[in-house]
Amino acid sequence: MFYKRFTFRLIFRLTVINLLAYLLFYLVKNTQLWFTIIGVSLILLGTIISLYYYINEIRSDIKRFILAVKTRDHTLNFKNKATKGSFPELYESFGDILQVHKQIRLEQEAMFQLIKTILEQVPVGVIVVNNTKTTDGNEEIAFFNQAASNLLGVPAYKYWHRLKQHIPTFSNEIEQIAAGGKRFLELKIQDKLIQLSTEVIPLNLYSKNYTIISFQNIKDEIEQKETEAWNRLIGVISHEILNSITPISSLSDTINSMVSDKQNLNADEMEDLKTALQTIKRRSSGLLDFVKDYRLIAELPTPNLESHTIGEILKHIKVLMQPFAKVKNVVLDVEQTSSKITVQLDLKLIEQVLINLITNSIYAVEEQEIPHISVNYRLEHNKLYIYVTDNGKGIESSDLEKIFVPFYTTRKNGSGIGLTISRNIMKMHRGSIEVISVPNEQTTFSLLFNYV
């Protein structure tokens, strides 16, 4: 009702205060009714105090509401004042806001519990470290799932320094890629060797820095891949050796039958003998070359990492490969040779990789009307890509993985070790080599480096 409204009550109180003040002024000036004057003064003082408490009550309610929102206190209730107070709409809005705030809070907690449950169930170890140090100077672990505890063989520690004391090798490796990146780790946990594929992601959330560490044991997968690789390699080696040994063995039997029980050989027999011996020599040399190529793959030197700019690398490649491309009538575009972006690598080894890729591309575009090869780079987040793209015949999808198998080649007179060596060199740089190909349209080989 209107008489409960704040405006009416305020005007009524102010009117009463003004009337009492006028009456008090009149009594003091024109009469000597001291008891009446004292009584009116007390009533006026009480009315002023009542007005103060009335206004202060509203201010106090607003203050309580703001504090409840700040502290996420959902127990505050304004239902009584929404029906009986001076500001029913205001108090009703307060209640609605607190209810919506409570609902959002409950939804956030439910989503957090859902994500936490999912992370507890996945077989991937997840550790989240709050990089804001406590008063003791320690970093607190915000999340440590059961998989992480099982993989590392440790309890779910609350502080990072405790985990560091227990598994220094793991923590040191993580700190080396704290800015973000992936790393392969081998750890001995409780006399058992495990191989972890580890990734670190830095995250800034609400002005706080976090480090998300995820890792999984890939020992079984690696062993399976190694077995498959060995089977493929043994198949290739067996095929090459059999191809060389079979004619050698056959020719040896032929020579043996030619010379056995004979003291002299006529001219035709001597010619046949020479031919057979030359064939044996040629196949033996081929077999020796095959073994040398295999040793070349297995005995790559350790990279000598130094700082080099991308422009420097591309400029060297352009000088090296441009003459060869020109002889083959291939347009070779090496772009962005002035780039100042610096990366840690072994220049000689990476040049060898690029030489292998560009050489392969030159042979791949031989049958094209307008043969074209381009070399450029791209920096994205903490990844650096160097691309070699050509418009050659491309690679069939069934051959995309086989091309990295030692001695596998689709090129006539190719050795089949160039891409194998290139992939090994990139792995030694903690990078990788990737390929995307659309036959007879475009093929792109990418060298991927971690850029920190």
Phi, psi and omega per residue, in radians:
M1 nan 2.815 -3.001
F2 -1.138 -0.528 -3.105
Y3 -1.298 -0.127 3.059
K4 -1.658 -0.097 -3.090
R5 -1.253 2.628 -3.112
F6 -1.069 -0.739 -3.077
T7 -1.099 -0.803 3.140
F8 -1.086 -0.817 -3.115
R9 -1.112 -0.679 3.133
L10 -1.147 -0.800 3.138
I11 -1.116 -0.706 3.134
F12 -1.078 -0.798 -3.130
R13 -1.136 -0.762 3.140
L14 -1.119 -0.669 3.114
T15 -1.106 -0.795 3.122
V16 -1.072 -0.739 -3.135
I17 -1.117 -0.740 3.134
N18 -1.141 -0.744 3.130
L19 -1.103 -0.783 3.141
L20 -1.128 -0.678 3.115
A21 -1.127 -0.721 3.113
Y22 -1.139 -0.724 3.132
L23 -1.127 -0.745 3.128
L24 -1.095 -0.741 3.114
F25 -1.075 -0.736 -3.140
Y26 -1.131 -0.781 -3.113
L27 -1.128 -0.705 -3.113
V28 -1.181 -0.659 -3.044
K29 -1.395 -0.637 -2.968
N30 -1.956 -0.167 -3.100
T31 -2.370 3.016 3.060
Q32 -2.176 0.592 3.125
L33 -1.448 1.387 -2.978
W34 -1.131 -0.655 3.110
F35 -1.132 -0.708 3.102
T36 -1.133 -0.713 3.139
I37 -1.091 -0.759 3.137
I38 -1.127 -0.725 3.137
G39 -1.096 -0.789 3.127
V40 -1.119 -0.659 3.132
S41 -1.092 -0.752 3.134
L42 -1.144 -0.699 3.114
I43 -1.117 -0.739 3.123
L44 -1.084 -0.761 3.134
L45 -1.101 -0.744 3.122
G46 -1.107 -0.675 3.129
T47 -1.144 -0.711 3.122
I48 -1.135 -0.758 3.123
I49 -1.101 -0.688 3.112
S50 -1.087 -0.723 3.107
L51 -1.104 -0.717 3.131
Y52 -1.079 -0.825 -3.122
Y53 -1.168 -0.568 3.129
Y54 -1.139 -0.819 3.123
I55 -1.212 -0.683 -3.119
N56 -1.147 -0.524 3.125
E57 -1.114 -0.755 3.117
I58 -1.133 -0.784 3.112
R59 -1.060 -0.678 3.131
S60 -1.159 -0.674 3.124
D61 -1.130 -0.733 3.116
I62 -1.118 -0.711 3.124
K63 -1.121 -0.724 3.104
R64 -1.110 -0.680 3.131
F65 -1.125 -0.803 3.141
I66 -1.089 -0.733 3.124
L67 -1.118 -0.678 3.128
A68 -1.119 -0.666 3.113
V69 -1.173 -0.751 -3.120
K70 -1.121 -0.741 -3.064
T71 -1.609 0.046 -3.132
R72 1.007 0.701 3.097
D73 -1.560 1.941 -3.090
H74 -1.726 0.173 -3.130
T75 -1.528 -0.249 -3.114
L76 -1.174 2.379 -3.058
N77 -2.357 2.285 3.131
F78 -2.040 0.392 -3.060
K79 -1.091 -0.743 -3.125
N80 -1.086 -0.770 -3.100
K81 -1.304 -0.366 3.098
A82 -1.240 -0.433 3.137
T83 -1.781 -0.440 -3.059
K84 -2.079 -0.205 -3.028
G85 -1.368 -3.132 -3.124
S86 -1.410 -0.388 -3.122
F87 -2.168 1.274 -3.081
P88 -1.072 -0.703 3.135
E89 -1.132 -0.694 -3.130
L90 -1.136 -0.841 -3.117
Y91 -1.192 -0.556 3.067
E92 -1.162 -0.669 3.085
S93 -1.159 -0.686 3.069
F94 -0.994 -0.801 -3.130
G95 -1.112 -0.718 3.136
D96 -1.131 -0.745 -3.132
I97 -1.108 -0.763 3.134
L98 -1.122 -0.642 3.137
Q99 -1.193 -0.744 3.096
V100 -1.119 -0.730 3.119
H101 -1.083 -0.700 3.110
K102 -1.126 -0.731 -3.131
Q103 -1.115 -0.742 3.113
I104 -1.088 -0.743 3.125
R105 -1.065 -0.759 3.138
L106 -1.148 -0.686 3.105
E107 -1.128 -0.710 3.103
Q108 -1.108 -0.765 3.131
E109 -1.135 -0.669 3.112
A110 -1.137 -0.739 3.122
M111 -1.145 -0.689 3.105
F112 -1.078 -0.766 3.131
Q113 -1.141 -0.625 3.111
L114 -1.133 -0.841 3.141
I115 -1.108 -0.730 3.132
K116 -1.091 -0.713 3.118
T117 -1.125 -0.733 3.122
I118 -1.081 -0.805 -3.122
L119 -1.157 -0.483 3.087
E120 -1.285 -0.459 -3.073
Q121 -1.548 -0.464 -3.075
V122 -1.214 2.628 -3.132
P123 -1.416 0.150 -3.140
V124 -1.702 2.276 3.093
G125 -1.262 2.305 3.139
V126 -2.288 2.198 3.062
I127 -2.235 2.244 3.111
V128 -2.011 2.100 -3.081
V129 -1.894 2.225 3.035
N130 -1.455 1.955 -3.052
N131 -1.327 -0.153 3.058
T132 -1.316 2.040 -3.026
K133 -1.315 2.558 3.107
T134 -1.357 -3.140 3.135
T135 -1.089 -0.407 3.108
D136 -1.485 -0.009 3.134
G137 1.423 0.314 -3.122
N138 -1.894 2.675 3.084
E139 -1.661 2.248 -3.079
E140 -1.542 2.469 3.065
I141 -1.568 2.001 -3.069
A142 -1.386 -0.499 -3.122
F143 -2.631 2.407 -3.112
F144 -2.579 1.754 -3.031
N145 -1.433 2.982 -3.042
Q146 -1.164 -0.612 3.133
A147 -1.089 -0.689 3.111
A148 -1.115 -0.733 3.122
S149 -1.097 -0.726 -3.128
N150 -1.219 -0.758 -3.108
L151 -1.134 -0.713 -3.091
L152 -1.566 -0.202 3.131
G153 1.172 0.623 -3.132
V154 -2.328 2.781 3.033
P155 -1.266 2.944 3.140
A156 -1.328 1.533 -3.103
Y157 -1.128 2.668 3.129
K158 -1.634 -0.403 -3.096
Y159 -2.198 2.522 -3.074
W160 -1.129 -0.647 -3.078
H161 -1.149 -0.463 3.085
R162 -1.193 -0.751 3.090
L163 -1.138 -0.651 3.133
K164 -1.117 -0.685 3.113
Q165 -1.175 -0.604 -3.076
H166 -1.391 -0.768 -3.121
I167 -2.247 1.336 -3.087
P168 -1.092 -0.614 -3.128
T169 -1.066 -0.820 -3.133
F170 -1.096 -0.849 -3.096
S171 -1.139 -0.650 3.126
N172 -1.141 -0.721 3.106
E173 -1.127 -0.694 3.122
I174 -1.121 -0.732 -3.121
E175 -1.153 -0.464 3.115
Q176 -1.224 -0.444 3.086
I177 -2.021 0.571 -3.100
A178 -1.070 -0.472 3.138
A179 -1.345 -0.081 3.134
G180 2.048 2.419 3.110
G181 2.595 3.122 3.142
K182 -2.026 2.684 3.125
R183 -2.708 2.537 3.076
F184 -1.734 2.200 -3.085
L185 -2.124 2.503 2.985
E186 -2.039 2.084 -3.109
L187 -2.195 2.585 3.060
K188 -1.848 1.873 -3.107
I189 -1.973 2.058 3.134
Q190 0.890 0.893 3.118
D191 1.099 0.318 3.111
K192 -2.151 2.254 -3.125
L193 -1.466 2.191 3.075
I194 -2.140 2.623 -3.139
Q195 -2.068 2.036 -3.026
L196 -1.913 2.312 2.931
S197 -1.641 1.981 -2.963
T198 -2.039 2.445 3.072
E199 -2.344 2.417 3.134
V200 -2.077 2.273 3.122
I201 -2.210 2.001 3.037
P202 -1.353 2.507 -3.079
L203 -2.497 2.340 3.041
N204 -1.875 2.080 -3.066
L205 -2.345 2.070 -3.127
Y206 0.908 0.855 3.083
S207 1.145 0.276 3.074
K208 -2.078 2.437 -3.136
N209 -1.662 2.275 3.113
Y210 -2.162 2.693 3.016
T211 -2.132 2.085 3.135
I212 -1.724 2.097 -3.120
I213 -1.990 2.100 3.079
S214 -2.155 2.467 -3.113
F215 -2.714 2.682 3.090
Q216 -2.570 2.654 -3.136
N217 -1.427 2.031 -3.103
I218 -1.964 0.369 -3.112
K219 -1.029 -0.802 -3.128
D220 -1.120 -0.729 3.137
E221 -1.134 -0.725 3.129
I222 -1.106 -0.756 3.131
E223 -1.078 -0.692 3.116
Q224 -1.138 -0.784 3.118
K225 -1.115 -0.693 3.119
E226 -1.105 -0.718 3.116
T227 -1.078 -0.779 3.116
E228 -1.099 -0.725 -3.141
A229 -1.124 -0.750 3.126
W230 -1.120 -0.688 3.118
N231 -1.096 -0.759 3.110
R232 -1.133 -0.737 -3.119
L233 -1.136 -0.751 3.120
I234 -1.091 -0.676 3.105
G235 -1.083 -0.769 3.134
V236 -1.145 -0.810 -3.129
I237 -1.088 -0.766 3.134
S238 -1.063 -0.743 -3.132
H239 -1.081 -0.805 -3.122
E240 -1.141 -0.763 -3.114
I241 -1.155 -0.748 3.129
L242 -1.102 -0.680 3.121
N243 -1.091 -0.552 3.131
S244 -1.516 -0.704 -3.063
I245 -1.264 -0.649 -3.076
T246 -1.019 -0.909 3.105
P247 -1.157 -0.589 3.101
I248 -1.087 -0.803 3.135
S249 -1.101 -0.752 -3.134
S250 -1.122 -0.769 3.137
L251 -1.168 -0.595 3.100
S252 -1.099 -0.732 3.090
D253 -1.109 -0.701 3.140
T254 -1.109 -0.805 3.134
I255 -1.094 -0.726 3.137
N256 -1.064 -0.720 3.129
S257 -1.223 -0.498 3.141
M258 -1.247 -0.669 -3.006
V259 -1.705 -0.268 -3.108
S260 -1.216 2.416 3.115
D261 1.071 0.418 3.100
K262 -2.211 2.365 3.093
Q263 -1.602 -0.586 -3.119
N264 -2.336 2.681 3.116
L265 -2.106 2.433 3.078
N266 -1.374 3.131 -3.040
A267 -1.101 -0.755 -3.132
D268 -1.117 -0.723 3.124
E269 -1.163 -0.660 3.086
M270 -1.117 -0.693 3.125
E271 -1.133 -0.745 3.095
D272 -1.095 -0.680 3.138
L273 -1.129 -0.757 3.124
K274 -1.071 -0.779 3.138
T275 -1.058 -0.763 -3.132
A276 -1.119 -0.743 3.136
L277 -1.152 -0.682 3.108
Q278 -1.115 -0.691 3.107
T279 -1.126 -0.746 3.105
I280 -1.063 -0.747 3.140
K281 -1.109 -0.775 -3.108
R282 -1.105 -0.779 3.140
R283 -1.193 -0.600 3.084
S284 -1.142 -0.705 3.103
S285 -1.121 -0.706 3.101
G286 -1.084 -0.696 3.117
L287 -1.157 -0.701 3.086
L288 -1.108 -0.729 3.096
D289 -1.071 -0.689 3.114
F290 -1.064 -0.775 3.131
V291 -1.134 -0.680 3.109
K292 -1.095 -0.734 3.103
D293 -1.081 -0.712 3.118
Y294 -1.094 -0.735 3.111
R295 -1.126 -0.600 3.133
L296 -1.087 -0.668 3.108
I297 -1.173 -0.721 -3.025
A298 -1.386 -0.304 -3.001
E299 -2.067 0.734 3.087
L300 -1.174 2.433 3.132
P301 -1.240 2.689 3.070
T302 -1.200 2.292 -3.098
P303 -1.065 2.389 3.020
N304 -1.720 1.630 -2.992
L305 -1.298 2.217 3.080
E306 -2.447 2.833 -3.139
S307 -1.412 2.209 3.091
H308 -2.417 2.529 3.080
T309 -1.458 2.654 3.097
I310 -1.074 -0.672 3.117
G311 -1.037 -0.708 3.118
E312 -1.095 -0.777 -3.127
I313 -1.098 -0.856 -3.088
L314 -1.164 -0.596 3.128
K315 -1.146 -0.749 3.109
H316 -1.079 -0.760 -3.135
I317 -1.114 -0.688 3.139
K318 -1.089 -0.769 3.128
V319 -1.120 -0.684 -3.084
L320 -1.250 -0.759 -2.932
M321 -1.742 -0.287 -3.101
Q322 -1.036 -0.769 3.120
P323 -1.065 -0.768 3.140
F324 -1.091 -0.744 3.124
A325 -1.123 -0.675 -3.127
K326 -1.125 -0.715 3.113
V327 -1.064 -0.637 -3.116
K328 -1.525 0.103 -3.141
N329 1.046 0.670 3.128
V330 -1.896 2.337 3.070
V331 -1.432 2.027 3.132
L332 -1.949 1.956 3.105
D333 -1.814 2.020 3.058
V334 -1.912 1.913 -3.000
E335 -1.707 2.819 3.007
Q336 0.997 0.783 -3.137
T337 -1.327 -0.044 3.118
S338 -1.775 0.111 -3.091
S339 -1.077 2.437 -3.136
K340 -1.827 0.111 3.113
I341 -1.138 2.275 -3.039
T342 -1.875 2.464 3.120
V343 -2.469 2.606 3.132
Q344 -1.515 2.081 3.140
L345 -2.848 2.956 3.027
D346 -1.642 1.911 -3.004
L347 -1.031 -0.765 -3.095
K348 -1.092 -0.771 -3.105
L349 -1.186 -0.753 -3.136
I350 -1.184 -0.622 3.046
E351 -1.063 -0.685 3.121
Q352 -1.096 -0.710 3.106
V353 -1.074 -0.835 -3.119
L354 -1.146 -0.638 3.075
I355 -1.074 -0.767 3.116
N356 -1.046 -0.806 -3.092
L357 -1.154 -0.797 -3.115
I358 -1.161 -0.679 3.097
T359 -1.066 -0.781 3.099
N360 -1.060 -0.704 -3.135
S361 -1.158 -0.681 3.128
I362 -1.055 -0.742 3.102
Y363 -1.243 -0.506 -3.103
A364 -1.273 -0.446 -3.080
V365 -1.734 0.148 -3.069
E366 -0.968 -0.648 -3.044
E367 -1.629 0.082 -3.133
Q368 -1.470 2.592 3.127
E369 -1.169 -0.779 3.113
I370 -2.120 1.416 -3.117
P371 -1.156 2.281 -3.069
H372 -2.508 2.376 3.082
I373 -2.304 2.361 3.085
S374 -2.205 2.519 3.110
V375 -2.223 2.151 3.088
N376 -2.641 -3.006 -3.105
Y377 -2.509 2.913 3.085
R378 -2.601 2.389 3.093
L379 -1.926 2.100 -3.117
E380 -2.339 2.007 -3.080
H381 0.976 -2.064 3.140
N382 -1.921 0.503 3.116
K383 -2.137 2.360 3.097
L384 -2.016 2.211 -3.120
Y385 -2.016 2.308 2.961
I386 -1.985 2.160 -3.039
Y387 -1.869 2.464 2.934
V388 -2.159 1.947 -3.035
T389 -2.087 2.367 3.077
D390 -2.378 2.858 3.125
N391 -1.886 0.648 -3.083
G392 -1.432 -2.820 -3.044
K393 -1.234 -0.317 3.061
G394 1.396 -3.023 -3.089
I395 -2.256 2.270 3.091
E396 -1.139 2.599 -3.097
S397 -1.022 -0.564 -3.134
S398 -1.235 -0.303 -3.100
D399 -1.768 -0.075 -3.014
L400 -1.053 -0.672 3.127
E401 -1.500 -0.540 -3.096
K402 -1.174 -0.477 -3.049
I403 -1.119 -0.319 3.120
F404 -1.641 -0.065 3.092
V405 -1.313 2.323 -3.121
P406 -0.938 2.326 3.043
F407 1.275 0.055 3.043
Y408 -1.510 2.226 -3.123
T409 -2.576 2.535 3.058
T410 -1.841 0.024 -3.099
R411 -1.774 2.401 3.107
K412 -1.119 2.337 -3.114
N413 1.154 0.243 3.083
G414 -1.403 2.590 -3.117
S415 -1.460 -0.467 -3.135
G416 1.386 0.297 3.130
I417 -2.046 -0.177 -3.069
G418 -1.057 -0.861 -3.122
L419 -1.249 -0.559 3.074
T420 -1.097 -0.820 3.102
I421 -1.091 -0.718 -3.127
S422 -1.073 -0.775 3.129
R423 -1.126 -0.724 3.129
N424 -1.109 -0.690 3.110
I425 -1.096 -0.758 3.138
M426 -1.145 -0.655 3.091
K427 -1.120 -0.653 3.116
M428 -1.179 -0.353 3.054
H429 -1.640 0.207 -3.086
R430 1.013 0.597 3.100
G431 -2.140 -2.768 3.131
S432 -2.729 2.925 3.073
I433 -2.199 2.273 -3.087
E434 -2.196 2.745 -3.120
V435 -2.443 2.397 3.021
I436 -2.245 2.256 -3.068
S437 -2.450 2.328 2.951
V438 -2.006 1.873 -3.048
P439 -0.880 2.326 3.109
N440 1.144 0.237 3.078
E441 -2.202 -1.169 -3.080
Q442 -2.739 2.452 3.053
T443 -2.274 2.307 -3.135
T444 -2.233 2.126 2.978
F445 -1.734 2.323 -3.108
S446 -2.087 2.252 2.999
L447 -1.708 2.103 -3.066
L448 -1.879 2.150 3.088
F449 -2.055 2.565 2.977
N450 -1.398 2.098 -3.096
Y451 -1.828 2.008 -3.113
V452 -2.045 nan nan
